[in-house]
Amino acid sequence: MAGVFIVVEGIDGAGKGFVMMKLQEHITERSKKYDHVLLTREPTHEKHGAKLRELLKKHDDPYSSNHEFLDLFTSDRRDHLRHHIEPCLAKGYVVLCDRFKYSTIAFQQAQGIPLAEVIKSQEGFKAADLTILLDLPANTALERVANRAEGTEKFEKLDFQEKVRQNYLMLSRMFPNEKIAVIDASTDKENVWTQVKTALEESKVLPY
Ligand code: TMP
């Protein structure tokens, strides 16, 4: 049985963590097999991912070093696919991934790299079976981020996140053959989860 690859995307503060956790619980309950679900994220905690996390904390200007970030996110993804995602999909797992190539398209284009160049850099990376896009106004999302204990990161500025949001909303047009569910993430958590569950059912990607 081939695995299922589900990606959760959104601007910073969109609520991905909550949706990832609910998806894991829900899928585990349905499949009755906890060890058949891989919960993972990008940037990873491996070599390139760790470097990215360090830079994201250090930098203040969201527009700086765009090609360095494009290269690091792409290398991190290549390793992540090879060592974690692909082997698990081959074993028939459901792989739940917090951010994937869609983040690079939305964020690194917002950093000023031409869209065609960003899309080209991601060619060869697989498509998700289902992408859940959590959509909400940037100011609402940034209010959530501002309350975090760790402080803010490079990309967490209003004008930048608004650009990222607009890029995300173009994904369905960029990838017309993919399943991309746009969720209204400006509402309360339970309502967001109800929408995600409905999108999951309608996508019919789960084998059970
Ligand atoms: P996180 O907050 O979801 O852990 O992601 C860290 C930051 O990295 C976040 O601002 C989004 C950004 N990012 C990109 O700019 N491009 C990418 O390809 C990925 C995966 C993340």
py3Dmol code that shows the C-alpha trace and the ligand (Angstrom):
import py3Dmol

protein = """\
ATOM      1  CA  MET A   1       0.000   0.000   0.000  1.00  0.00           C
ATOM      2  CA  ALA A   2       1.436   3.384  -0.992  1.00  0.00           C
ATOM      3  CA  GLY A   3       1.563   5.988   1.755  1.00  0.00           C
ATOM      4  CA  VAL A   4      -0.310   9.272   1.922  1.00  0.00           C
ATOM      5  CA  PHE A   5       1.479  12.622   2.019  1.00  0.00           C
ATOM      6  CA  ILE A   6      -0.409  15.459   3.722  1.00  0.00           C
ATOM      7  CA  VAL A   7       1.090  18.943   4.083  1.00  0.00           C
ATOM      8  CA  VAL A   8      -0.109  21.782   6.319  1.00  0.00           C
ATOM      9  CA  GLU A   9       0.788  25.317   5.191  1.00  0.00           C
ATOM     10  CA  GLY A  10       0.113  28.905   6.224  1.00  0.00           C
ATOM     11  CA  ILE A  11       1.671  32.211   7.219  1.00  0.00           C
ATOM     12  CA  ASP A  12       3.437  32.441  10.577  1.00  0.00           C
ATOM     13  CA  GLY A  13       0.911  32.201  13.424  1.00  0.00           C
ATOM     14  CA  ALA A  14      -1.728  30.468  11.272  1.00  0.00           C
ATOM     15  CA  GLY A  15      -2.199  27.638  13.795  1.00  0.00           C
ATOM     16  CA  LYS A  16      -0.415  24.794  11.987  1.00  0.00           C
ATOM     17  CA  GLY A  17       0.716  23.150  15.228  1.00  0.00           C
ATOM     18  CA  PHE A  18      -2.849  22.650  16.458  1.00  0.00           C
ATOM     19  CA  VAL A  19      -4.039  21.263  13.115  1.00  0.00           C
ATOM     20  CA  MET A  20      -1.060  18.881  12.876  1.00  0.00           C
ATOM     21  CA  MET A  21      -1.830  17.513  16.346  1.00  0.00           C
ATOM     22  CA  LYS A  22      -5.546  17.034  15.585  1.00  0.00           C
ATOM     23  CA  LEU A  23      -4.748  15.348  12.261  1.00  0.00           C
ATOM     24  CA  GLN A  24      -2.376  12.953  13.979  1.00  0.00           C
ATOM     25  CA  GLU A  25      -4.984  12.045  16.633  1.00  0.00           C
ATOM     26  CA  HIS A  26      -7.753  11.655  14.057  1.00  0.00           C
ATOM     27  CA  ILE A  27      -5.752   9.547  11.598  1.00  0.00           C
ATOM     28  CA  THR A  28      -4.331   7.352  14.349  1.00  0.00           C
ATOM     29  CA  GLU A  29      -7.839   6.693  15.651  1.00  0.00           C
ATOM     30  CA  ARG A  30      -9.125   5.839  12.182  1.00  0.00           C
ATOM     31  CA  SER A  31      -6.237   3.573  11.235  1.00  0.00           C
ATOM     32  CA  LYS A  32      -5.878   2.065  14.756  1.00  0.00           C
ATOM     33  CA  LYS A  33      -2.114   2.061  14.131  1.00  0.00           C
ATOM     34  CA  TYR A  34      -0.131   4.770  15.904  1.00  0.00           C
ATOM     35  CA  ASP A  35       3.200   3.770  14.350  1.00  0.00           C
ATOM     36  CA  HIS A  36       1.888   4.278  10.820  1.00  0.00           C
ATOM     37  CA  VAL A  37       1.786   8.071  11.090  1.00  0.00           C
ATOM     38  CA  LEU A  38       4.914  10.217  10.749  1.00  0.00           C
ATOM     39  CA  LEU A  39       4.659  13.759  12.065  1.00  0.00           C
ATOM     40  CA  THR A  40       7.440  15.907  10.637  1.00  0.00           C
ATOM     41  CA  ARG A  41       8.300  19.496   9.738  1.00  0.00           C
ATOM     42  CA  GLU A  42      10.427  21.881   7.701  1.00  0.00           C
ATOM     43  CA  PRO A  43      12.818  23.433   8.379  1.00  0.00           C
ATOM     44  CA  THR A  44      14.008  20.149   9.895  1.00  0.00           C
ATOM     45  CA  HIS A  45      16.342  19.726  12.849  1.00  0.00           C
ATOM     46  CA  GLU A  46      19.062  18.221  10.616  1.00  0.00           C
ATOM     47  CA  LYS A  47      22.161  19.986   9.250  1.00  0.00           C
ATOM     48  CA  HIS A  48      20.576  22.589   6.930  1.00  0.00           C
ATOM     49  CA  GLY A  49      17.437  22.959   9.051  1.00  0.00           C
ATOM     50  CA  ALA A  50      19.428  23.728  12.198  1.00  0.00           C
ATOM     51  CA  LYS A  51      21.417  26.363  10.297  1.00  0.00           C
ATOM     52  CA  LEU A  52      18.165  27.896   9.031  1.00  0.00           C
ATOM     53  CA  ARG A  53      16.651  28.075  12.513  1.00  0.00           C
ATOM     54  CA  GLU A  54      19.757  29.856  13.761  1.00  0.00           C
ATOM     55  CA  LEU A  55      19.639  32.400  10.889  1.00  0.00           C
ATOM     56  CA  LEU A  56      15.892  32.966  11.293  1.00  0.00           C
ATOM     57  CA  LYS A  57      16.454  34.054  14.908  1.00  0.00           C
ATOM     58  CA  LYS A  58      19.476  36.245  14.089  1.00  0.00           C
ATOM     59  CA  HIS A  59      18.064  38.156  11.096  1.00  0.00           C
ATOM     60  CA  ASP A  60      15.708  41.085  11.378  1.00  0.00           C
ATOM     61  CA  ASP A  61      15.156  42.106   7.729  1.00  0.00           C
ATOM     62  CA  PRO A  62      12.809  39.638   5.972  1.00  0.00           C
ATOM     63  CA  TYR A  63      14.130  40.606   2.521  1.00  0.00           C
ATOM     64  CA  SER A  64      17.848  39.949   3.103  1.00  0.00           C
ATOM     65  CA  SER A  65      19.894  36.931   1.897  1.00  0.00           C
ATOM     66  CA  ASN A  66      17.090  35.575  -0.271  1.00  0.00           C
ATOM     67  CA  HIS A  67      19.220  33.216  -2.358  1.00  0.00           C
ATOM     68  CA  GLU A  68      21.016  31.868   0.695  1.00  0.00           C
ATOM     69  CA  PHE A  69      17.617  31.019   2.205  1.00  0.00           C
ATOM     70  CA  LEU A  70      16.331  29.495  -1.048  1.00  0.00           C
ATOM     71  CA  ASP A  71      19.373  27.219  -1.242  1.00  0.00           C
ATOM     72  CA  LEU A  72      19.209  26.171   2.407  1.00  0.00           C
ATOM     73  CA  PHE A  73      15.462  25.401   2.370  1.00  0.00           C
ATOM     74  CA  THR A  74      15.895  23.426  -0.862  1.00  0.00           C
ATOM     75  CA  SER A  75      18.861  21.394   0.457  1.00  0.00           C
ATOM     76  CA  ASP A  76      17.029  20.749   3.723  1.00  0.00           C
ATOM     77  CA  ARG A  77      14.012  19.467   1.754  1.00  0.00           C
ATOM     78  CA  ARG A  78      16.118  17.215  -0.465  1.00  0.00           C
ATOM     79  CA  ASP A  79      17.614  15.483   2.601  1.00  0.00           C
ATOM     80  CA  HIS A  80      14.264  15.356   4.380  1.00  0.00           C
ATOM     81  CA  LEU A  81      12.615  13.624   1.424  1.00  0.00           C
ATOM     82  CA  ARG A  82      15.436  11.160   0.935  1.00  0.00           C
ATOM     83  CA  HIS A  83      15.955  10.169   4.565  1.00  0.00           C
ATOM     84  CA  HIS A  84      12.519  10.500   6.144  1.00  0.00           C
ATOM     85  CA  ILE A  85       9.547  11.243   3.897  1.00  0.00           C
ATOM     86  CA  GLU A  86      10.153   8.855   0.980  1.00  0.00           C
ATOM     87  CA  PRO A  87      11.139   5.828   3.118  1.00  0.00           C
ATOM     88  CA  CYS A  88       8.012   6.245   5.266  1.00  0.00           C
ATOM     89  CA  LEU A  89       5.731   6.662   2.247  1.00  0.00           C
ATOM     90  CA  ALA A  90       7.267   3.511   0.755  1.00  0.00           C
ATOM     91  CA  LYS A  91       6.267   1.645   3.927  1.00  0.00           C
ATOM     92  CA  GLY A  92       2.685   2.868   3.572  1.00  0.00           C
ATOM     93  CA  TYR A  93       2.717   5.494   6.323  1.00  0.00           C
ATOM     94  CA  VAL A  94       0.621   8.624   6.449  1.00  0.00           C
ATOM     95  CA  VAL A  95       3.240  11.409   6.478  1.00  0.00           C
ATOM     96  CA  LEU A  96       2.020  14.679   8.013  1.00  0.00           C
ATOM     97  CA  CYS A  97       4.415  17.497   7.166  1.00  0.00           C
ATOM     98  CA  ASP A  98       4.328  20.993   8.676  1.00  0.00           C
ATOM     99  CA  ARG A  99       5.473  23.086   5.662  1.00  0.00           C
ATOM    100  CA  PHE A 100       6.905  21.796   2.363  1.00  0.00           C
ATOM    101  CA  LYS A 101       7.809  23.214  -1.076  1.00  0.00           C
ATOM    102  CA  TYR A 102       4.725  25.472  -1.015  1.00  0.00           C
ATOM    103  CA  SER A 103       6.388  27.455   1.805  1.00  0.00           C
ATOM    104  CA  THR A 104       9.416  28.117  -0.384  1.00  0.00           C
ATOM    105  CA  ILE A 105       7.215  29.316  -3.226  1.00  0.00           C
ATOM    106  CA  ALA A 106       5.263  31.665  -0.936  1.00  0.00           C
ATOM    107  CA  PHE A 107       8.091  32.944   1.299  1.00  0.00           C
ATOM    108  CA  GLN A 108      11.114  33.089  -0.996  1.00  0.00           C
ATOM    109  CA  GLN A 109       9.080  34.773  -3.747  1.00  0.00           C
ATOM    110  CA  ALA A 110       7.985  37.320  -1.123  1.00  0.00           C
ATOM    111  CA  GLN A 111      11.724  37.810  -0.417  1.00  0.00           C
ATOM    112  CA  GLY A 112      12.044  39.073  -3.997  1.00  0.00           C
ATOM    113  CA  ILE A 113      13.151  36.039  -6.023  1.00  0.00           C
ATOM    114  CA  PRO A 114      11.161  35.845  -9.304  1.00  0.00           C
ATOM    115  CA  LEU A 115       8.311  33.315  -9.089  1.00  0.00           C
ATOM    116  CA  ALA A 116       9.522  31.323 -12.116  1.00  0.00           C
ATOM    117  CA  GLU A 117      12.931  30.897 -10.501  1.00  0.00           C
ATOM    118  CA  VAL A 118      11.464  29.738  -7.197  1.00  0.00           C
ATOM    119  CA  ILE A 119       9.127  27.262  -8.918  1.00  0.00           C
ATOM    120  CA  LYS A 120      12.027  25.910 -10.980  1.00  0.00           C
ATOM    121  CA  SER A 121      14.108  25.344  -7.829  1.00  0.00           C
ATOM    122  CA  GLN A 122      11.345  23.092  -6.472  1.00  0.00           C
ATOM    123  CA  GLU A 123      10.871  21.037  -9.643  1.00  0.00           C
ATOM    124  CA  GLY A 124      11.464  17.371  -9.030  1.00  0.00           C
ATOM    125  CA  PHE A 125      10.028  17.488  -5.502  1.00  0.00           C
ATOM    126  CA  LYS A 126       6.880  15.438  -5.247  1.00  0.00           C
ATOM    127  CA  ALA A 127       3.383  16.916  -4.904  1.00  0.00           C
ATOM    128  CA  ALA A 128       1.480  16.414  -1.666  1.00  0.00           C
ATOM    129  CA  ASP A 129      -1.623  14.187  -1.909  1.00  0.00           C
ATOM    130  CA  LEU A 130      -3.429  16.896   0.039  1.00  0.00           C
ATOM    131  CA  THR A 131      -2.313  20.382   1.095  1.00  0.00           C
ATOM    132  CA  ILE A 132      -4.235  22.083   3.894  1.00  0.00           C
ATOM    133  CA  LEU A 133      -3.738  25.843   3.553  1.00  0.00           C
ATOM    134  CA  LEU A 134      -4.642  27.772   6.707  1.00  0.00           C
ATOM    135  CA  ASP A 135      -5.629  31.226   5.514  1.00  0.00           C
ATOM    136  CA  LEU A 136      -6.125  34.315   7.697  1.00  0.00           C
ATOM    137  CA  PRO A 137      -5.232  38.033   7.701  1.00  0.00           C
ATOM    138  CA  ALA A 138      -1.593  38.691   8.536  1.00  0.00           C
ATOM    139  CA  ASN A 139      -2.399  41.055  11.407  1.00  0.00           C
ATOM    140  CA  THR A 140      -4.505  38.396  13.187  1.00  0.00           C
ATOM    141  CA  ALA A 141      -1.723  35.814  12.773  1.00  0.00           C
ATOM    142  CA  LEU A 142       0.993  38.177  13.975  1.00  0.00           C
ATOM    143  CA  GLU A 143      -0.982  39.016  17.113  1.00  0.00           C
ATOM    144  CA  ARG A 144      -0.786  35.304  17.982  1.00  0.00           C
ATOM    145  CA  VAL A 145       2.955  35.187  17.269  1.00  0.00           C
ATOM    146  CA  ALA A 146       3.621  38.281  19.401  1.00  0.00           C
ATOM    147  CA  ASN A 147       2.485  36.395  22.514  1.00  0.00           C
ATOM    148  CA  ARG A 148       5.065  33.630  22.056  1.00  0.00           C
ATOM    149  CA  ALA A 149       7.804  33.350  24.681  1.00  0.00           C
ATOM    150  CA  GLU A 150      10.637  32.747  22.148  1.00  0.00           C
ATOM    151  CA  GLY A 151      10.341  36.215  20.561  1.00  0.00           C
ATOM    152  CA  THR A 152       9.901  36.917  16.836  1.00  0.00           C
ATOM    153  CA  GLU A 153      11.806  35.668  13.764  1.00  0.00           C
ATOM    154  CA  LYS A 154      13.069  37.116  10.465  1.00  0.00           C
ATOM    155  CA  PHE A 155       9.859  36.812   8.452  1.00  0.00           C
ATOM    156  CA  GLU A 156       7.386  37.897  11.107  1.00  0.00           C
ATOM    157  CA  LYS A 157       6.628  41.406   9.783  1.00  0.00           C
ATOM    158  CA  LEU A 158       3.188  42.581   8.665  1.00  0.00           C
ATOM    159  CA  ASP A 159       3.874  43.695   5.072  1.00  0.00           C
ATOM    160  CA  PHE A 160       5.978  40.608   4.399  1.00  0.00           C
ATOM    161  CA  GLN A 161       3.383  38.164   5.785  1.00  0.00           C
ATOM    162  CA  GLU A 162       0.665  39.853   3.735  1.00  0.00           C
ATOM    163  CA  LYS A 163       2.722  39.159   0.576  1.00  0.00           C
ATOM    164  CA  VAL A 164       3.231  35.554   1.672  1.00  0.00           C
ATOM    165  CA  ARG A 165      -0.522  35.192   2.203  1.00  0.00           C
ATOM    166  CA  GLN A 166      -1.279  36.466  -1.304  1.00  0.00           C
ATOM    167  CA  ASN A 167       1.276  34.026  -2.749  1.00  0.00           C
ATOM    168  CA  TYR A 168      -0.343  31.147  -0.881  1.00  0.00           C
ATOM    169  CA  LEU A 169      -3.742  32.097  -2.271  1.00  0.00           C
ATOM    170  CA  MET A 170      -2.339  31.719  -5.807  1.00  0.00           C
ATOM    171  CA  LEU A 171      -1.213  28.116  -5.202  1.00  0.00           C
ATOM    172  CA  SER A 172      -4.419  26.540  -6.533  1.00  0.00           C
ATOM    173  CA  ARG A 173      -3.875  28.395  -9.799  1.00  0.00           C
ATOM    174  CA  MET A 174      -0.184  27.418  -9.913  1.00  0.00           C
ATOM    175  CA  PHE A 175      -0.958  23.742  -9.287  1.00  0.00           C
ATOM    176  CA  PRO A 176      -4.413  23.133 -10.811  1.00  0.00           C
ATOM    177  CA  ASN A 177      -3.955  19.343 -10.708  1.00  0.00           C
ATOM    178  CA  GLU A 178      -3.266  19.204  -6.970  1.00  0.00           C
ATOM    179  CA  LYS A 179      -5.669  18.989  -4.041  1.00  0.00           C
ATOM    180  CA  ILE A 180      -5.264  22.214  -2.077  1.00  0.00           C
ATOM    181  CA  ALA A 181      -7.908  22.948   0.562  1.00  0.00           C
ATOM    182  CA  VAL A 182      -8.115  26.579   1.680  1.00  0.00           C
ATOM    183  CA  ILE A 183      -9.343  26.791   5.280  1.00  0.00           C
ATOM    184  CA  ASP A 184     -10.617  29.952   6.996  1.00  0.00           C
ATOM    185  CA  ALA A 185      -8.188  29.966   9.927  1.00  0.00           C
ATOM    186  CA  SER A 186      -9.365  33.304  11.330  1.00  0.00           C
ATOM    187  CA  THR A 187     -12.115  31.575  13.338  1.00  0.00           C
ATOM    188  CA  ASP A 188     -11.862  29.624  16.621  1.00  0.00           C
ATOM    189  CA  LYS A 189      -9.871  26.383  16.819  1.00  0.00           C
ATOM    190  CA  GLU A 190     -12.824  23.985  16.860  1.00  0.00           C
ATOM    191  CA  ASN A 191     -14.287  25.588  13.755  1.00  0.00           C
ATOM    192  CA  VAL A 192     -10.911  25.377  11.999  1.00  0.00           C
ATOM    193  CA  TRP A 193     -10.677  21.693  12.887  1.00  0.00           C
ATOM    194  CA  THR A 194     -14.219  21.011  11.598  1.00  0.00           C
ATOM    195  CA  GLN A 195     -13.266  22.576   8.249  1.00  0.00           C
ATOM    196  CA  VAL A 196     -10.016  20.571   8.074  1.00  0.00           C
ATOM    197  CA  LYS A 197     -11.830  17.303   8.868  1.00  0.00           C
ATOM    198  CA  THR A 198     -14.386  18.002   6.127  1.00  0.00           C
ATOM    199  CA  ALA A 199     -11.599  18.770   3.627  1.00  0.00           C
ATOM    200  CA  LEU A 200      -9.851  15.532   4.576  1.00  0.00           C
ATOM    201  CA  GLU A 201     -13.035  13.485   4.041  1.00  0.00           C
ATOM    202  CA  GLU A 202     -13.810  15.177   0.730  1.00  0.00           C
ATOM    203  CA  SER A 203     -10.268  14.629  -0.569  1.00  0.00           C
ATOM    204  CA  LYS A 204     -10.661  10.828  -0.127  1.00  0.00           C
ATOM    205  CA  VAL A 205      -6.867  10.501   0.302  1.00  0.00           C
ATOM    206  CA  LEU A 206      -7.071   8.188   3.318  1.00  0.00           C
ATOM    207  CA  PRO A 207      -7.442   4.487   2.547  1.00  0.00           C
ATOM    208  CA  TYR A 208      -9.544   3.859   5.702  1.00  0.00           C
TER     209      TYR A 208
END
"""
ligand_1 = """\
21
TMP
P 8.125 27.596 11.213
O 7.825 28.877 11.958
O 6.921 26.964 10.624
O 8.958 26.644 12.038
O 9.036 28.006 9.963
C 10.161 28.821 10.151
C 10.146 29.963 9.159
O 10.735 29.543 7.922
C 8.796 30.540 8.835
O 8.873 31.964 8.876
C 8.557 30.128 7.406
C 9.958 30.020 6.837
N 10.115 29.107 5.680
C 10.499 29.636 4.453
O 10.695 30.837 4.320
N 10.669 28.774 3.400
C 10.503 27.426 3.516
O 10.654 26.690 2.533
C 10.104 26.900 4.799
C 9.942 25.418 4.960
C 9.939 27.781 5.843
"""
view = py3Dmol.view(width=600, height=400)
view.addModel(protein, "pdb")
view.setStyle({"model": 0}, {"cartoon": {"style": "trace"}})
view.addModel(ligand_1, "xyz")
view.setStyle({"model": 1}, {"stick": {}})
view.zoomTo()
view.show()
